[in-house]
Amino acid sequence: QVQLVESGGGLVQPGGSLTLSCAASGFTLYNYRIGWFRQAPGKEREGVSCIKNNDGNTFYRDFVKGRFFLSSDDAGNTVYLQMNNLKPEDSGVYYCARSKISCSWSPDRYDYWGQGTQVNVSS
């Protein structure tokens, strides 16, 4: 059974940090690209970052570059998204998803999604 489970979200003040986890089961993350997306209230779902797990290459949207960092744990079959210097506009539901094709910013390229974890950045 293919499954992706996000965790680590919560409430944080502007300038604070959170680390999100994406735990995979039913497949090996090493063989896939794993993307992170987020959706704020009233907004479309947008790509945030992506990792190509077979070679470790990572990609980031400009609005998170230098603040968000991806890593993977092959033994634990888990991808992590470290988020630093968080801003109110970073708030939203964060999803991880897998793609066998590419690290695209298009949600249509991903065949399985997690349930999402809520991130609220507020004073």
C-alpha positions in Angstrom: 0.0 0.0 0.0 1.5 3.3 -1.1 1.3 6.0 1.6 2.8 9.4 2.4 2.3 10.9 5.8 3.3 14.5 6.7 3.9 15.6 10.2 5.6 18.5 12.1 3.2 21.3 11.4 2.0 23.8 14.0 1.8 27.4 15.2 5.0 29.4 15.1 5.8 33.1 15.4 7.3 35.0 12.4 11.0 34.4 12.3 10.7 31.0 13.8 11.4 27.6 12.4 9.7 24.3 11.8 10.8 21.0 10.4 8.2 18.9 8.4 8.6 15.2 7.8 7.3 13.1 4.9 7.3 9.4 5.8 6.8 6.9 2.9 5.6 3.4 3.0 4.8 0.9 0.3 7.6 2.1 -1.9 11.2 3.3 -1.7 11.7 7.1 -1.8 15.1 6.6 -3.4 13.4 5.8 -6.7 11.2 8.8 -6.9 11.1 12.6 -6.9 9.4 14.0 -3.8 7.8 17.5 -4.0 6.5 19.8 -1.3 3.4 21.9 -2.1 1.4 24.3 0.1 -2.0 25.8 -0.1 -3.0 29.0 1.7 -6.6 30.0 2.3 -8.1 31.3 -0.9 -5.0 30.4 -2.9 -4.1 27.8 -5.4 -1.8 25.0 -4.4 1.8 25.9 -5.2 5.1 24.1 -5.4 7.6 24.9 -2.8 10.5 22.4 -3.2 11.5 19.1 -4.7 14.2 16.5 -4.2 15.5 13.9 -6.6 16.3 11.2 -4.2 18.4 9.0 -6.4 21.0 11.8 -6.8 20.1 14.2 -4.0 19.5 17.2 -6.2 17.1 19.7 -4.7 15.0 22.5 -6.2 13.4 25.5 -4.5 11.0 28.3 -5.5 12.5 31.7 -5.2 10.2 32.8 -2.4 11.7 30.1 -0.1 15.2 29.9 -1.4 17.8 30.4 1.4 15.2 29.8 4.1 13.9 26.2 3.4 16.1 23.1 3.1 15.4 19.6 2.0 17.1 16.4 3.2 16.4 12.7 2.9 17.0 9.7 5.1 17.2 6.6 3.0 17.3 4.2 5.9 14.1 5.8 7.4 12.5 6.3 4.0 11.7 9.9 5.0 12.1 13.3 3.5 12.5 16.4 5.7 11.7 20.1 5.0 13.4 22.4 7.3 11.8 25.8 7.3 13.6 28.8 8.8 12.8 32.5 9.2 9.1 31.8 8.6 6.8 34.6 7.4 3.0 34.9 7.7 2.7 34.3 4.0 4.3 30.9 4.5 1.1 29.8 6.3 -1.0 27.0 4.8 -1.4 23.3 4.5 1.8 21.6 3.4 1.7 18.4 1.3 4.3 16.0 0.1 3.8 14.1 -3.1 5.7 11.6 -5.3 6.6 11.7 -9.0 8.2 9.1 -11.1 8.7 11.6 -13.9 10.3 14.9 -12.8 10.6 17.6 -10.1 7.9 19.7 -11.6 5.9 22.5 -10.0 2.8 21.2 -11.6 0.7 19.1 -9.2 -0.5 16.9 -12.1 2.9 15.3 -12.3 2.5 13.6 -8.9 0.6 10.4 -8.5 0.3 10.1 -4.7 -0.1 12.7 -2.0 -0.1 12.8 1.8 -2.9 14.2 3.9 -1.2 17.5 4.6 0.0 19.2 7.8 -1.1 22.7 8.8 1.5 25.5 9.3 0.4 28.7 10.9 2.8 31.6 11.1 1.3 34.3 13.3 2.0 36.6 16.2 
